[in-house]
């Protein structure tokens, strides 16, 4: 095991430190985003909420429109029907006000 650069304990794993709970690499499947900024609550790439994953091993993300927790694999918000990714091509929807996909022009209503 390596030493954690934050707490200097020998409990650093590949994804996070077990003693100080600092995340180094996103544990989301297929994401593997390297976290360079300390103290983030969620992954900047996939939106995985770190606290829920570290305590309960649940993969949730927060909807940018209604701010409620969703499953990471859900393509659309259950509450406000916001699309996280385009249903046709899978392109990430960058804004809550988008009416069509910027890549393939599929309607997101």
N, C-alpha and C positions, 0 to 999 in steps of 0.2 A: 504494500500500500504506500501511496505517496502522502506527503504532508500537505495539509490544506494551507493555501496562502493567506487565508483570512484568520483562522483560529490557531494555526500551527499544530493541530492534532493529527495523528496518523489514522484518520477515519475518512479520508477523501476517497470517494469512488469515482467512477467514470462520469456520472451525471451530477451528483451532488455530494456535499460533505454531510456525514451522518450526525456529527456533533453540533455544528453551527447552522446546518440546514441551508447553506448557500448553494445555489444551483449554478453549475458551470456549463452544462450542455442540456438542451431541452430533451426530456425523456419521451416526448411524443413520437409515435411510430412514423417513420419517414421524414421527420423534421430534422433532428440532430443539429439544431441551430446553436451556435456557440454564443453563450451569454457573456458579454464583456462588461456590462454595467451591473454593478451590485445593487441589490434591493428591489429588483423588479418583481411585480406580483404575477405577471403573465408573460408568456413568450411573445416577442414582437412579430414572429413569423406566423405561427399557427394559432396563437391565442390561448394556449393551455394555461389554466390557472394552477400555479405551482403549489399553493398551500393545500388545495384539495387533493392533489396528487401525492404530496409528501405525507399527509396524515392518513388518507383513506384509500389511496391508489385509484382515485376516480378521475377520469379524464373529462373535465368540463372546460368550457370557455364562456365568456360573457358576451351577450349580444350587444353590438355597438348601438343599436337603436333603442331597445327597451331595457337594457342592462340586466336581464335575467340570465341565470345559468342555463346552459344548453350542453348536450353531449357533444364531444369533439367531432364525432362522425356524422352528426346531423347536418344535412345540406341546407336546411331552412329552419328558421326560428319557429318554435311551436306556438309562441304567443302572438308575435306581431307579423309573422310570415316574411321576415327579412331573409333574403338569400345570402348565404355566406359565400357560396361558389355558384357559378353558372350551372344550371341543370344540364345543359347540352355539352359544353366544352370543358367545364371544370375550372375556368378562369376565376381568380379571386375577385369578388366585387369590391371595389375600392371605396365606395361611398354609399350612404344610406338613401340617397336621393336618385340613384341610377334607375332608369326605367328599362334600359336594355343593356345587354352585355357589350362592353367595348370591343371585344374580340370577334364575336360571331353575330351580334345584333339580335339575340334571343330575348324575347320579352321577359322581364323579371317581375311582372305584376301578379 
